[in-house]
């Protein structure tokens, strides 16, 4: 069974337009200053903390790979002290290693803080149990 073009009725509201993302000409590639990168990165990290990281990227027309690249550059110290228009470049092997070690240290410090809090709580549990047992014993003795 075939359908002829007469059987298909497609709504048409006039002439076709060439409106679209590249209707006039290809867009010029965007570039960001160091201040813009740091501002957008801070906004993205705040949005991620609030659970809206993807929405932030869509609203600003950015990609997560840019955020990763900018974060690596920031952590390696490549964005510090740069003048507007000055090239940022990629981190050297040493700078990348330093940034990786800083991230590891920050993660280790967070784990240590969490472990210390757990140990503090665990240290208080026997004391709490002892106090409850003692008060229960006092209640038994008072009942006699």
N, C-alpha and C positions, 0 to 999 in steps of 0.2 A: 504494500500500500504506500503510495507516495502522496505527498502533500504539495499542492501547487502554491505558487507565491500568492495567487488570488485568495486562497483559503486562509493564509496567514495575514492577519491585519495587525500591523505594528503601528502604534501611535507615533506621530512625527509632528513636531511643533514648528517646523520651518527648516531653514538651511542649517547645515552642519557648521559648527564653529570649530576653530582650531584652539579653543581654550584648553589649557592643560599645563602641566608643570614645565614643559619646555616649548610652549607655544611661540614665544618670541625668539628665544635663543637659549643655549645652555647657560645655566647660572654660573656665576663666578664662585670659585671655591671659597668658603668662609675661612677666616683666620681669626684667632682669638689672642688677645694680649694676655700677659701673665696674670694681671689683675682679674681679667674676665675668667680665666681658667680657674683661679683660686676661688673666685666668687661662685662660679657654677659648680665646682667640686664640693664646696661647703654646702651649697643648697641641695645638691644631690645626696650627700651623706646625711643631711638632716631629714630629707624626704624618705630615705631608706629606713632611718630610725623610726619614722612615723608610719612606715609600711606603704609608701607611695613613690618608691623609686622609679618604677616604670612610667608612671604618670608624669613625673617630673621630666624624664627624658623625652617623652612625647611632646609635652608642652613647649619644651625648648628646642626641639628638633635635633636631639643629640643621640649618640649611640653609647651603649655601655662600654664598648671597647675604648672609646675616648676617655671615659671616666677612669678606666683601668690604667690607661697610658698616662694620664695626667696625675693620678695618684702615685704611680711609680716615680714619675719625675719629681713630684713634690716631696715624697719620702726620701728620695736620693739627694735632695737639696738643690736640684737643678732650677727650681723656680724662684729661689731666693736671690735677691739683689739684681734681678734682670731689669733692664730699661725697656720701655715700650718699643716694640719693633725688633728687639734683639733676639736672635735665634736661641732656642732652648736646647735643641739637640737631644740625643739619647744618652742615658747614663752609661758611664764606663763600667767595666767589669767590677772595679773596686766600689764604685758608687752603688751599683745594683746589689752587691754583696752587703754593704753597710745597711742599705734600706731593708734587705731581707732579714738581717740580724736584728735590726730595730724592731721589726714586726714580731719576730720570734720572742724577743725580750719582753715586749708589751704583752704578748699572749701568755708567756710564762709568769709574768707578774700578776696577771689577772687570775691565773690558776692558783698561784700561791695565796693570794688574798682569799679566794674561795675556800681553799683547803684550811687556812688558818681559822676562818669563820666556822667551818664544820668542826674542826678540832675544839674550838672554844665551846661550841654547843655540846659536843660529846663529853667534854670535861665537866659540864654542869649537870649532865643527866644523872650520874651516880649521886651527886649531892641532892638533887631533887627527889630521887627514889628513897634515899635515906630519910629525908625530911618527911615524906609521905608515910613511910613505914613507922617512923617515930610518932607521928601524930595519930596513926592508927593504933599503935600500941598504947598511947595515952588514953584513947577513947575506950579501949578494952579494959584498962586498969580502972578507969573512972566508973565503968559500968559494974564492977565487982563490988 
